[in-house]
Amino acid sequence: MEMEQEKMTMNKELSPDAAAYCCSACHGDETWSYNHPIRGRAKSRSLSASPALGSTKEFRRTRSLHGPCPVTTFGPKACVLQNPQTIMHIQDPASQRLTWNKSPKSVLVIKKMRDASLLQPFKELCTHLMEENMIVYVEKKVLEDPAIASDESFGAVKKKFCTFREDYDDISNQIDFIICLGGDGTLLYASSLFQGSVPPVMAFHLGSLGFLTPFSFENFQSHVTQVIEGNAAVVLRSRLKVRVVKELRGKKTAVHNGLGEKGSQAAGLDMDVGKQAMQYQVLNEVVIDRGPSSYLSNVDVYLDGHLITTVQGDGVIVSTPTGSTAYAAAAGASMIHPNVPAIMITPICPHSLSFRPIVVPAGVELKIMLSPEARNTAWVSFDGRKRQEIRHGDSISITTSCYPLPSICVRDPVSDWFESLAQCLHWNVRKKQAHFEEEEEEEEEG
């Protein structure tokens, strides 16, 4: 009841003249009304491109080269302070500050599974949040952990939890912000839970890797208080909107309640043409590889309808700047700051020495299909999950999503990123050359 009253109040506060907004980068399949106002630049004008190969119709660019205008309202109550001065549609990282339309009241706590060392931090954090009169959401399987279920001292707190189950319960409009306890994989999992707008994410480094988890758990009370008060910087980590279209073979796969495999948002099932479409939001990367086959993969890569190359090798990685420090870095790609609007294309062990990783504008649309001469099928995964086979006739369309992930910073987007490179990759760590003291002394004497 309280949540419904807040929504009614927000609707009254917003201008009645605010009409429904449809981002030009989304082909009309992502629309927001005045209940979810867009804060940012206006739609970019469309540019025309040459006809696609094998097509008689003119290809029309429907995306800005700088990528779609990101939704800068996160969850029911959070947004980014606006900066009227922008450069190339990119907001100055130093000006990206978190603010709240109303005080946050609900928080989702995500804990890394099968890690006994996180039980005590999890209990301390939840107890503190309850003392701050926060509504705490946790996944049901977390409370089924034997160590938590058998802890009688934690029983009073457990009764106050709101629980949910992945793929069954929709909590997207009930969470004000998220706290992750674990490593980078925990934050990737949090991203997968929200296929639309993502609430601000505060990630504590309690796992093996910490590129995306800048907070240490020491003095967590003060960190959480700062976030609740809206005193924090954020970095908007772009995500990829991926649409997989498959030809139906044999039995027709049913889609229940608009959900495809593993709860992914399904774009629909067209019985006339015999195709099934599924949609995913990806934070790190989309990986297309040869799977268990001993043959090299052969996949065609189209950019805005034009065939740009055929990848012959172990596969190809399409990643966000956030994913540039993950699998792409291991495959030889450059590391890109999350504020750069771009999509990276990185081959995996290519059969050509001249095939180097490339970076394309965030606004383009990539389409990947099996080459007609491919000897085997390919396999695709999204942030390491939902792995599935791609056959002839199937296609994977990738572009930048309108829904970024707002990651809360310890200091600011620039300092946190370089700190993560130094801590996780030991980037540019070396022994410095000694200076020539004798020559300096001689110069001084002269």
N, C-alpha and C positions, 0 to 999 in steps of 0.2 A: 504493500500500500504506500509506503514511504517513497519507494522508487518511482511509482506511477505519479505521485504528486510532484516529484522533482522534474520529471519529464514534462508535465503540464506547465510547470513554472518556466522551464527553459523555452517552451514553445511560445509562451506569451511574451517573453523578453525579446525574442528574435523578431525582426521586422517582418510584417506580413507580406511585404513586397518581394521577399527573398524567394524567388521561384526555384523550381527543381533544376539542379545543375547536372549536366552530363559531360564528363571529361572527354575531350576529343581523342585522347590516347587510348580509350577503352572500347572503341567501336560501339559505344552505346550500351554495353552490357554491365556497366557499373554506374549507377545513377544515385544521386543524393538529393534529398529534399531539404526544406528549411530546418528539419530536425537535426541535420548534420551539415552545418555550413562549411563551405570551402574557404580556407584562408590562404591566400597566395596569389600568384599571377593569373591573369586571364588566359583564356584559351588561345593557343597559337594558331596562326593561319595555316591552312593545309598547303602543301607543296606537291606538285605533280612529279611523277617519275616516268621512266620509259616502260613500255609494255613488258610483261614478264615473258620468259621463254615459253613457247608452246601455248601461249594464250592470245586470243584475238581481242580481248578487252584491255583497255588502257588501265594501267595500275595507278591508283591514286594514293599518294601518301596521306595517311590519316594521323600521323604522329609528329610531334615536334622533335627536332633533332636533339633538343635538350631533355627529352623525356617527359612523361606526363606530370602534370601539376600534382604534387603529393598531397594527400589529405593530412592536414596538420592538426586535426582534432583526434585525440587518442582515447578511446573508450568514452564513457559518459561525461567525464568532467575535465580531462586534461587537454591542453593545447600548447603551442609554442608561441612565445611572444613575437609579435610581428616586427620586422625591420623594413622600413619603407625603401631603403637603399639596397638594391640587389645588383649583382654583377653576373651577366649571362644567366639570369634566372636562378642563380645559386646564392642561397643566403649565406652571409658571412658566418663561419662556424663559431666565432666568438660571441655572436648575438643570439645563438640558439639557446634560449633559457626556458625552462619548464614553468608553466603557470597553471593555476586551477580556476575554472569557472566557478566551482563550488568546492568546499573542503571535501577531500576524499574520505570515503567511509568503508569501502570494501577493498580487500587485497587478496590476490591469489598467490599462495606460497607453493612453489614447485621444488621438490627435493629430488636429488639424484637417487635412483632406485638401487637397491642391493649394495648400499654403502653404510656400514654400521657406524663409521666415524661421523656421519652427519646427523645422527639421531639427537645428540645433545644440543648442537646448534639449532636444529629444527625446533626442539622443545623450548629453548630459550627465546627464539625469535617469536614463536607463536604466543607464548605467554606474555611477552612484551607488547605485542600487537593487541592482544585482548585487554591489557591494562590501559592501552590508549583508546579503548572503545571502538576498535576496528572490527568489521565483519570479516572473518578469515575463511577463505575457500581453500580446500585442499582436495587432491584427487583421492577417490575412495580407496584405491589400491595402496596408497601410502599408509593409511590408517590400518590396513590389514597386515602390515609388517608385524611379525610376532613380538619384536622388541617393544614396539609402541602399544600393541594391543594388550600386552601383559603388564604394562607400567601403570600401577594403581595411582601413583602420585600425579600422573598426567591425565587421569580420568576426568577431572572437573573441566579441564580445558578442552578435551576431545568432544565433550557433549555440546560445546558451543560452535563446533566447526560446521560449515556448510560444505557438503561433499558433492562431487560430480564424477561422471565416468566419461572417458574419452570416447568419441564417436557416437555417444548417446545423448548427452546433455549439452545444450547450447547455453554458454555463460557469457557470450561476447558482450552483451549489454548490461552485465551485472558487475563487472570488474573495473575498478578505478585505476589500479596499478598492480604490477606483478613483481614479486621478489623470487629470484632463483637462487637455490643453494646447490652448487655443483660446479661443473666445468662448462666448456663451450657447448657440449652436446645438450646440456640441460636448457640452455637458452634457445637452441635450435628447436628443441621439443616445444618450448613455450610458444615460439613463432608458429609452429604447425597447428596449434590449438585455435588460432585466430586467422580465419581465411579472409576476414575483412579488416576493419580498423583494429589496430593493436594498442592496448593500453601501454603507458610507459613501463619500461622494464628496468629493474634494479637487480644487478647480478653480482653475487658474492663469489669470490674465487675459492671454491672448496673442492676442486676437481684436479685433473691432471693437466689440462691446458687452460690458459687464461687470457686468450686474445680478446674475448668478448665479456669477460667478467672482471671489471677493474676494482671492485670493492673487496677489501679484506674484512674478515668478520670481527676483528678487534674493534671495540667501540661501535658496534653495529647500532646501538641505540641512538647515538647522535646522528649517524648517517640516515637512519630511517626518519628521524624527526625533521631533518633538513628537507627530505623529499616531501614529506607530508605538508610542510610549510611552503613548498614551492620554491625552495632555494637550491636550485641545481641546474647544471647545464645538461643538454641532451645532444646526441648525434643521431640524425635520421638515417638509419641504415636501409638503403633501398632493397626491395625484394623483387623477385622475378615472378611474373604471372605466366604460368605454363599451361597450355591447353594441349591435351593429348587426344587425338582422334584416331579411333581404331575401326577397322572393318570387322563386322561380326562374322565369325566363321563357326559353322555348326550350330550349336544351341545359342539362342539369343540370351545375352546376359541381362538380368533384370536390374533396374535401378530403383531403390526404394527411398521414398521421402526426399528425392532430389539429391541423394548421396551416392557417390560411386564407391570405388574400392577404398577400404579403410577410412570411410567417413569423408573422403575428399568431395569437394563440391562438384557435382556432375552438371555439365551444361545441357544435357538432354540426350535422348535416345531417338534417333530418326529411323523409324522402321522402313520408310520408303527407300532410302539410299543404303540402308543396312550398316550404319555407322554409329559408334558410341563415343561420346565426348566426355572427358574428365578434366577438371581444372585444379591446379595446385598453386599455392603461394610458397616461394622458395627463398630462403635467406642467404644461403651460401652458394650452392651450385646445382646445376643439372648435369649429370654425367651420362653420356651415351658410350657404351663400350661393347666389345665383341662377346662378352659373356663367357660361357664355357667352351666356345668353339676354338679350334686351333687355327682357323683362317683369319686373316686380317679383316677388320671391319671396313666397309665401304658405305659411307653415308654422304648424301648431298646436302650442302648448306646453302640456303637461300637467304638473301638479305633484302628486305622490302620487295620480294618477288623476283629478284635476280639471282641466278646461280653464281655464287662467288667461288666455290671450291668443292672438291670431293675429298673427304677425309679418308685416307687409306692408312691404317695403322691400328693401334689398340683402341682408339676411340677419340672423343673430343669432350672438353669441359666447357660449359657455358656458365660463367659465374658473375656474381655481383662484386663490387669493390670490397665488400666485407669478406666474400669468399676468396679474394685474391691471396690471402695469407693461409688458405687451407690447401685443398688438393691442387689448385692451380699453381701455388708456389712450389710444391714438390715436382710439378711437371715443367718447371722452368719459366713461369710467367712472372711479370713484375708485380710488386705489391702496390696497391692503389688505396689512397685514403678514402674512407667511406663517404665523404662529402662530394667526391667527384661523380658526376652523373655519367655512368658508362656501363657497358656490358663487355666482358672479356671472353674471347674465344681462344682456348688453349688446346692444341692437339696432344694426345697421349701417345708417346713413342711413334711419331709419324714415319711413314716409309720414305719421306723426302726430307733431306737435310735443310732445304730452303723453306720449309713450312715452319714459320715462327709464330708465337702467340701474337694476337692483335687485339686492339681495343676499339670498339665502335660506339657511336653515340647511344645514349640511353633510350632515345625515342624510337629506334628502329625496331622492326619485327624480324626475328629470325625464324626460319622454318627448316626443320631437319627431317629428312626422309631417307630410307634405304635406297641406294643406287640400284638401277635396274640390273646391273651386272653383279651385284653383291652375291657372294656364294653362301652366306649364312645370315641369320637374323641378328639383330642388335638388342641390347638391353639398356634400359634407362632407369635411373634412380633420382630422387629429389631430396637433397640434403641427407643422402645415405639411407633413405627410407622408401617404402612403397615401390620396390624394384619390380619391374615388369618387362615383358618381351615386346619388341617392336618388329613387325613383319612388313613385307612388301604391301604397299597401299596405306600403311599407317603414317601418321605425321605428328610432329611435335612443334608447336608454335610457342615462341618465347619472346617476351618483351618486358620492359620495366613496369612493375605494378604501381598503381596509385596509392597503395597502402604500405608505407614504410614502417619499419620497426623503430620506435623511439627508445634508444638506449641511454639510460641516465649515466652521466660521467662523474668521476671523482673530482676532477678539476675542469677540464675543457676538452673538446674533441681532438685538438691537435696534441696536447700534452699526453693525454691518455693513450693515443694511438702509438706514438713513438715510445712511450713507456712499455706498451705491450710488445713492441718489436724487440726492445732491449731485453725484456724479461723472458720472452718465450722463444725467440729465435737467436738471441745474443747478436742482434744485428749490429754490424760495424764495430764489433768488439775486437780489439787488437792491442798489441804492445806498441807503444809510441817510441819513435826514434829519439835517442838522447841528443841534446843539443851540444854544440862544440863550445865547451866552457873556455878552453884555452884561447881560441880565436877571439871570443868576446872580451876576454881580459886584455889581449894585445891591442884590440881596437880602443879600449878604454884608456890604456896607458899612452897610446899614440895621440 
